[in-house]
Amino acid sequence: MNSIKFDSSKSLYAQIKDRIKEQILTGKFKIGDKIPSERELCLMFGVSRITVRQAINEAINEGLLFTVQGKGTFVANYGDYKIEQGLSRITPFKESIASAGLSAGTKLLNYQIQPVDFNIHKILNIDMGKMVFNLNLLGTANEEPVVFYQSFYDVKLGSKLYRKAQEKVEKGMVFSTLDLYQDTGLTPYCADQTFEALNADQSLAEVLQIQVGTALFLVTSIIYSQKNVPLEYKKAYYRGDKYKFHIKRTL
């Protein structure tokens, strides 16, 4: 690792952590390698030990490094990465994956037009006896499935968003359902969300390529327009071994 020119707009420890990440991703440091000691890193970057320690802690939190008491800090198996998702705002899928130093991808799985059940009738205000459009997407990180999205709309809107999803797939774009509303005349304004823990059943295990019983986060969202009209009912199944959520709260 060579010395770097620091960017005054970003914290020193974050820049050092990014440089460590870069060396791992480019293969200079391989899985199991011991990285330089805190003292050596201080000399390399010309910063304090506190700053270096913060950088290492950040890298550990991202799953890049691990420490062994009395032996030092080593490069972790990057397949054990954790994607950190903040809860204070809706973060675009591509941004969340990129922040972990991973390559994001979106797969359009399928769609179904099915009868409205009572739950969707209440949420989307679609009359019983009518049909609902179900759109299914898969989000990947380094081509590994990490989140499965099930979204429900009225048939007219769902059909329009499905066509937009097809266009984005053809262009090789990364997207989530919120990216599909552009040029529809509808603007998602807010989301009412709940968070639950559950274990993958057979169907979810197959989609996410995991074992039955693997821990998942289920984030259920109702997306509203600026006029408080429900546009979308979405269930997002996040792999518990790949995601962690955080929020800063006042006391």
Residue pairs with C-beta under 8 A, 6 or more apart in sequence:
1 19
1 20
1 23
1 28
1 36
1 41
1 44
2 44
3 44
3 45
3 46
4 15
4 16
4 19
4 45
6 12
6 15
7 15
12 45
12 47
12 51
12 55
13 51
13 52
13 54
13 55
13 58
14 55
14 58
16 41
16 45
16 47
16 51
16 52
16 55
17 55
17 56
17 58
17 59
17 62
20 29
20 35
20 55
20 56
20 59
20 64
20 65
21 59
21 62
21 64
21 101
23 29
24 64
24 75
24 78
25 101
29 35
29 75
30 75
31 75
31 76
31 77
31 78
32 74
32 75
33 74
33 75
34 71
34 72
34 73
34 74
35 41
35 65
35 72
35 73
35 74
35 75
36 44
37 72
38 49
38 52
38 53
38 56
39 49
41 52
41 55
41 56
42 48
42 49
42 52
45 51
45 52
56 65
56 67
56 73
59 65
60 66
60 67
60 73
61 82
61 84
62 81
62 82
62 84
62 100
62 101
63 76
63 78
63 80
63 81
63 82
63 100
64 75
64 76
64 78
64 81
64 101
65 73
65 74
65 75
65 76
66 73
66 74
66 76
67 73
67 74
68 74
79 144
80 241
81 100
81 101
81 102
81 141
81 242
82 100
82 242
82 243
82 244
83 96
83 97
83 99
83 100
83 102
83 141
83 146
83 242
83 243
83 244
84 96
84 99
84 100
84 243
84 244
84 245
84 246
85 91
85 96
85 238
85 243
85 244
85 245
85 246
86 245
86 246
86 247
87 245
87 246
87 247
88 247
88 248
90 178
90 191
92 176
92 178
92 179
93 104
93 106
93 139
93 147
93 174
93 175
93 176
94 104
94 174
94 175
96 104
97 103
97 104
97 139
97 141
97 146
97 174
98 104
100 141
102 141
102 142
103 141
103 142
103 143
104 139
104 140
104 141
104 174
105 139
105 140
105 141
105 143
105 174
106 137
106 138
106 139
106 140
106 168
106 169
106 173
106 174
106 175
106 176
107 137
107 138
107 140
107 169
108 136
108 137
108 165
108 166
108 169
109 136
109 137
109 138
109 207
110 136
111 133
111 134
111 135
111 136
111 158
111 162
112 133
112 134
112 136
113 131
113 132
113 133
113 134
113 155
113 158
114 131
114 132
114 134
115 129
115 130
115 131
115 132
116 124
116 126
116 127
116 128
116 129
116 130
116 131
116 132
118 128
120 126
120 132
120 152
120 233
121 127
121 128
123 222
123 230
123 233
124 132
124 152
124 153
124 154
124 230
124 233
125 230
126 132
126 154
130 154
130 155
131 155
132 152
132 153
132 154
132 155
132 158
133 152
133 153
133 154
133 155
133 157
133 158
133 159
133 162
134 150
134 151
134 152
134 158
135 149
135 150
135 151
135 152
135 153
135 158
135 161
135 162
135 165
135 177
136 148
136 149
136 150
136 151
137 148
137 149
137 151
137 165
137 176
137 177
138 145
138 147
138 148
138 149
138 207
138 208
139 145
139 146
139 147
139 148
139 149
139 176
140 146
141 242
144 209
144 242
145 207
145 208
145 209
145 210
145 239
146 208
146 238
146 239
146 242
146 243
147 236
147 237
147 238
147 239
147 243
148 204
148 207
148 208
148 236
148 237
149 176
149 177
149 234
149 235
149 236
149 237
150 234
150 235
150 236
150 237
151 158
151 177
151 232
151 233
151 234
151 235
152 158
152 232
152 233
152 234
153 161
153 231
153 232
153 233
157 184
157 186
157 231
160 184
161 177
161 180
161 181
161 184
164 180
164 182
164 184
165 175
165 180
168 175
168 179
168 180
177 232
177 234
178 188
178 223
181 187
181 188
181 231
186 225
186 231
187 225
187 226
188 223
188 224
188 225
188 231
188 232
189 224
189 225
189 226
189 228
190 223
190 224
191 221
191 222
191 223
191 224
192 221
192 222
192 224
193 219
193 220
193 221
193 222
194 219
194 220
195 217
195 218
195 219
195 245
196 217
196 218
196 220
197 215
197 216
197 217
197 218
197 240
198 215
198 216
198 218
199 212
199 213
199 214
199 215
199 216
200 208
200 210
200 211
200 212
200 213
200 214
200 215
200 216
200 237
201 212
202 212
204 210
204 216
204 237
205 211
205 212
205 213
205 214
208 214
208 216
208 237
208 239
210 239
210 241
214 239
214 240
214 241
215 240
215 241
216 237
216 238
216 239
216 240
217 237
217 238
217 240
217 243
217 245
218 235
218 236
218 237
218 238
219 235
219 236
219 238
220 233
220 234
220 235
220 236
221 232
221 233
221 234
221 235
221 236
222 230
222 232
222 233
222 234
223 230
223 231
223 232
223 233
223 234
224 230
224 231
225 231
